Amino acid sequence: MIDAKALPEFKKYIETLINQLSLFEDKVKNSSEIEPGEKGPEEERERILSLLSSHKKKLPEIEKEASGPLLKNSSKEIDIPEVLKSLKNVDKFFILLKQDVEIIAEEQYECKLEIYKQEVVKTIENALDTIEFILPNIRYELSFMEKYYREPANMGKTVIPELNDLVKDLEEHHITLDDFFKGYNSGESKTLGYNVLRMKNGLYSKYQFFDNSPEAYKELNNIYYQICKAMESFLKDKRSEPELGKFYFQVKEMNMLISRMSDVFETGEFLKTLCQKSKKKYSYVDEVRKSVSLLQKFNQLKKSLISYNEQELNKTQKVLASKLSKEDEKNRLKIIMDEVWNCINAGEIYFSRLDMIFSKLLRKNFNIVVREKDADDITITITPHHEKKYGRDILNRINIIIQEIDFWYPPNEKQLLFQSIAKTTEKIQTDKPLDKKEFVEMMQNYDKSMEKNIRKSYPDKVKELAGIYAAFKKQFPNKAQQVKLEKRLMNDKIWEEITEDLETVKRNIAVLSSDGASLKKHVNKFPFLQVAIEHLSQVLYDLSMQIFILFEGVDTRSITNMTNILSTYNDFRDIPSLWAAFSRFFSKTSMPNLSVNEKIVIDATREPRCQARLKELFHKDEPA
């Protein structure tokens, strides 16, 4: 890069070089003695003059590079690939020019070119001194690495001396930019380049492009700070709740500030989990609503700050295409790479995960899970390896059974079942030895139990779901009716907030109501039924609680009680009870007797699991 103030000086050096090369040419042209090359003296003279002329013609192009891509502009974002390309062009040109004039001066000693050579070399060095070859983005990484290796635990594995030597050699023009990145020499005298040194100890990945400035993460850190401050007071009162209590000290300590690109993934994942867990039960709380809105802003901003090294990705993919050339290998590679590129384009995959994926593929190991699963997800991610070993159909069926158990069974019963199932699914996922026959028999027993006790109710649940969705849509058939809900909630963006969920419900009900051949089997209805129920249940829960907290006279105790009642219905997907609560609250303008209202809402459920949970929660309030 070149500073605007240094540009006139650089242009002057280019002009000087043109004149100096002309004098160099004249000296060669007019010399009476020329050392012959491969052919005769005159042919060698012609070759030298042609070479010098070629260098002279390129000098205006070098000046354009400096005035264009390499010129620093504080108001314009650096196009790193373009700048690197220009820097390499300029660096290569001056290195070659210097080498050529030195060789010519040495070989054509009778031409007495030493003084001319010295002048050219001096001007080249002056021109190079006006250019900053270490990009700001590389300096950000160097600064981070210096800080990292200063820590006592990391001092013993430092690579800072090697990095300092590389930087010094480049700035003093002892090595080329290519040497700086790729290293130079070989054998025992091999010097590692920056590309390798930055990856030492897992600090950076070859699939990550050069980092942004710490300043670039300022807005993301500000959002992180705002969410933590908003959620700290909210979570302080929720420490007794297992799902939320674990987050309290994390938001209080705020130890996930972003200082480099890879931190964006970790902090973003933490905020996503925090908001998801909080929103399910407390979407009506101002702090949670604010945090969810801030998270959306965080996700929009982070996409522009995640930069993958596509050149390295494409290079690795070409190596893999050559290495995995058998037809079945090519097909399995395509499945994995399609998902990898989807994740890359969405800015969702960790750099370290790319390292793992490509490392496995280079060893012809196709047991690869591209997207990381939640820790409590015990389903099997079906990789190309698993598909070949077990068959996709049987693994899909196992996953559906696991999801059905998770969706319908009471927590205590589900936990016991999952302890047994999880051990085996982990063995399948990690390709460890297992008794396949025993596991298949166990899952077949669960399958029969689901078919007998739960799946037979799916047609009725589809009708129930479709009926409640239709009733909700009928309640708000036009803009005028929708505005009533906006005013009631004092939220003119409520429809914007719930439209995506309602569209998801509509889409899945349409599939369930179709005459598709596969849906004749009850088990195949579950994936669509699950999604539709979850989304409609959450919408009805959110709206019911938002209306309830706005009734005059509602106190903290009443809000806590209603949260426990309706979140129980939401946990067990009791849509009829949620719909009854929403309809009741929306139809009323006041709630004079809160305890009577609670009893009515509690008595509305016909779901045994809800009745049992509510009895646990409210038995202390019952008269002896």
C-alpha positions, 0 to 999 in steps of 0.5 A: 500500500502507498500513502497519498503523500508518498505517491508524488515521490513514487512517481518521481522515482518511476520517471527517474528509472525510465531515464536511468534505464535509457542511459543504461540502454545507450551505454549498451547500445554504444559499447564497442565490446559485448560479451557474447551469449548463446549466439554472437555479440550482436544477438546478445546486445539485441537481447539485452536492449529488448529486455531493458525496453520491456522493463521500461514499458512496464514502468507506467503500468507500475505507476498505475498500480500505485495510483489505483489499487495500492493507494491508501484511501481512508474512506474506502474499504481495502480490497485485500485480494486486489491489493495483494495481487498488485503488491505481488506484481510491483514486488516481482517487477522491481525484484526482476529489474534489479536482478537483470541490471545486476546480471547485465552489469556483471556479465558486460563488464567491458560496457562499464555499467557499474555506476549506472547499475548502482543508480538504478538499484538505489532508485528501485530501493527508494521506490520500494521504501515508499510502499508498505508491503505488510498489509494492515490486516496482517499487522492486526494478526501480528499484533494478536499473535504477539499478545497471545505468545506473551502469555506465560502459558504460550511463551514456550511455543512462540513463533514471534522471532520467526515472524519478526525475521520475516517482516524485517526481511520483507521490509528490507527487500531481502525477500519477495512477497511470495517468499514472505507468505510461502517461505523460502530455501529448502531442507535444513535451511528452510524458512517457514512463511507467514501462511504456515506460521499464522496457523501454528498452535491453531491460532488461524486457519488456512481457510480463513482470510486475513483478519479485520481490524479490532475496530471492525468488531466494535459494533458487534461488541457493542451489541454483545455488551447491550444484550449482556447488560439487558439480560443480566438483571433478567437472569438474576431472578432466573438462576433457579431455572436449569435452562436459564440459570447457567447463563447468568454468570456468563452475561455478568462476566462478559468474557466473550468480547470479539477480538478476532474473526473466529470469535464472531462464531463463538460469541454469536452462538452463545447469544443465539442459544441465550436468546432461544432459551429465554424467548421460549418462556419469556418472550413477553419480557422487555429485556428478552424482546430487546435482546432478540432484536439486537441478535438479529442486528448482530447476525446481519453485521457478522456476515460482512466480517466473516471472510473465507479464503476461497483460493485455498478452499478451491485449491483443496477441493481440486486436490480432493477431486483428484484424490477421490476419483472413484465414482462412489467417492466422487458422489460422497464428496459432492454431498459433503462439499455441497453442504460445506459451500452452503454453510460458507455462503451463509457465513455459518461454519467455523474455520476450525471445522473446515480444517477438520472436514478437509483433513478427514476427506484427505484421508478418505474418511467420509464420516463427517458431520458438517454442521455441529449439533446441539450437545443434547441432540442424540439423533444420528447425522447421516453422513455419506459413510453412514448411508453406505454402512447402514442405509439412509432409510433405517437411519432416518427411521431411527431419527424419527423415533428419537424425535417422536420420543423427545416430542411426546414423552414426559421429561422423566421417562424420556430422560431414562430412554435417552440415556440408553439410546444415546450411548448407541447413537454415539457409537454409530456417529463415531463409527465405534463397534456395536451390536447392530442387531440388538440396537435395531431390535430395541428401536423396532420395539420403540417403533411398535410402541409409538405406532400403537400408543401415539401415531394413531392419534396423528390424523386427529392432531392434524385436524385439530391443528388445522382447525385452530390455525383456521380459527386464528386466521378467521379472527384476523381476516383483514388489516382492520382486525390485525390493527386491533391486535397491534393496538391491544399489544401496543406493538405495531410490529407484531405481525412482522414478528409472527408472520414467518411462524404462521407461514411455516404452520400454513406450509406444513398443514398444506403438506399434511392435508395433501394426498401424498402416498408417503403420508399414508403411513402415520410415521411420515406425518410426524416431521411436518406435524412437529414443525407446525405444532411447535411454531403455532404453539409458540405464537399462541403462547407469545401472544397470550402472555403479551396480552395478559401482562397488559391487564390492569392490576396484574402483579408479579405473582400473577405473571409468574403463575400464568407463565408457569401455566402457559409455558407448561402448555407450550412445553407439552404442545397443548395447542387447544389450551393455548388457543383457549387462553388466547381467545379468553384474554383477547376477548376481555378488556379487564381481569378483575379476579386473577385467581379465578382466571388462573383456575379457568385457564388451568381447568381448560387442559385435557392433556394428562402431562399438563395436568400432572405438571400443573398439579406439581406446580400449584399443589401448595396453593390448594386447601388442605 
